[in-house]
Amino acid sequence: MALKGNLRDFSITQLFNLIHLARKTGLLTVQGASETAQVYFREGKLSYAQIGQTPSDLATVLYRNRKLSANQVRILHERARGMSDKELGLLLINAGYLTQKEILESLQAYTLEIVRRLFTWVEGLFNFEPNVPIPNGKIPLRIDLQNLIIEGTRQLREWEQLQEEIPSLDMALKFTDRPGRNLRNLNLSLEEWRVISYVNPKNTLRQIAQATKMNELEIRRVVYALLQAGIVELVRPAGALPATRSLPAAQKEQQRSLINRLIERIRSI
């Protein structure tokens, strides 16, 4: 029986922890706002991951990790078309291009990158199917989840703090009144500059997030940094009416009960 749920009730970190503790084998599919991730496990360890339409063939992964040049990847795609990752890996090892260690390290780096992106997802639907093997021809990994769970837990705490600082994405931004302040002299990241370009009391944070293709965690993280730097301040959108909203105690209790039921279900799978 598959386990299904919502990330609002059960976080990625909690799912990974249960899979780790129960030593589960199977496929965790997470459908986010704009893309879908598939994460495979074997006996409680991370085995393979794929997200959206991002190319995950071995040649591309090795190129991303600077083990192959763009020209080498082009040649491999032309001459090794139809060859599985396992077959291509053996070909590269036997030809002396790369070692088994270099190939596995590149695949591990790519897989961890996907999982770290997944930790930023706070909305979406998940579905865990037991005993599903990784796609045919892919090279399996055995990555321990303990350090990843710790990292994800830290990120979850950051998310909770950012929710307290910026509780609603229906607020807008405006520049603070700082005479003589020159934005061009500020040392800002690319993401911060992208958000600044949309600063206007008419644009809500939600609209800015959609325009810059950021998820809720990413937009809150950038806005919080800009707030701390004294560059912007939160305001109500132009023409918006005051509104207050809080989570009733009964609803919080229902969420805790749901989490407990999910824990029991995944352990029984």
Secondary structure, DSSP 4 states (H G I P E B T S, - for coil): --EEEETTTS-HHHHHHHHHHHT--EEEEEE-SS-EEEEEEETTEEEEEEETT---SHHHHHHHTTSS-HHHHHHHHHHSTT--HHHHHHHHHHTTS--HHHHHHHHHHHHHHHHHHHTT--S-EEEEEETPPPPTTPPP--B-SHHHHHHHHHHHHHHHHHHHHS--TT-EEEE---TT--GGGS---HHHHHHHTT--TTSBHHHHHHHHT--HHHHHHHHHHHHHTTSEEEEPPTTPPP------HHHHHHHHHHHHHHHHHHHH-
